[in-house]
Amino acid sequence: MLPQSRSTVSEVTSVYSSDSWKRIATDPDPVRDLGYDLAEWESHRVTYRDGDRFVFVPVDEDAFDREAYIVATEDAMCDTLERR
């Protein structure tokens, strides 16, 4: 799952002053501490001559934005649970 922010940058900046950031846990909970909504994403492997790419898009078609997706090479990906 990837987080989707509910807040704009200016809203986050005003809510999280320098002192507020210091009080947030080193490993904050994305939903409770940072205000994210979790969304299901799926990956699609796309093959090119110079190597494969993975395209990540939201599972929920209503959340899909033609300009908001992720393209990554296999080298750029990792299992975040193993790299904490």
N, C-alpha and C positions, 0 to 999 in steps of 0.2 A: 504494500500500500504506500502511496505517496501522499504527502499532506497538501491540502489546498488551503490557502490562507483566506480567512474571512475578513481580514482587516487590510486597509490601505497602508502604505508606508507611513504617511503622516499620522494616521491613527496609532500605529505601533510606536512611532517615535514619541508621541505625546504620552502614551500610556507607560512606556518603559524609559524612564529617565535614567541617568547614569546610576543613581542610587538603586533604582528598581532592578536594573540589570545585575548589580552586585548581589542582590538577594535571590536571584533565580538560581536554581540548582545547576551544578556543573553538567549534569545529564538531565535536562528538563523534559517533562512529559509534554509531547507536542500538542495534545489537546488541552489539558488542564492548564499548563504553564504558558503556552505560546498562542493559544487560540486557533489551532489548526483543526480542520475537519478532514478526517482520513477518507481517501477515495481509492477504489479499486482500479488498478491500471493493468493493461495486458501488453505483452511484447510481441513483436512480429519480426522475424529474421528476414532481412533483405540481402540478397547476394549480389556483389559487385565484382568486377575483375580484380580489384585490388584488396578484396576482403569483404567479409560480412559486416553488416551494420544491424543494429537492433533499434526498432522504432517503438517507443512506448506511447500509448494513447489511453485515455480513460475508458473504462468498460462501459460506463453510462454514456450513451450517445448524446444525451442532453448536456453533459458536461464537456463534450468535445468542442474544441476551438481549433479551427484550421491553422492557427498561428501559435498554438500552445501545445507542444508535444516535445518529446525528447528523442534525439538520435544519438546513438553511442556505438563505439566499436567494442568488441569483446574485451579488449585490454583495459578499457575505461570502466568496466563494471566490476563490482564485487558484492559479496554477500555482507550486508551491513551488520548482521547478527554475529558474523565471525570476526569483524574488524572493529569491535567496540573498544 
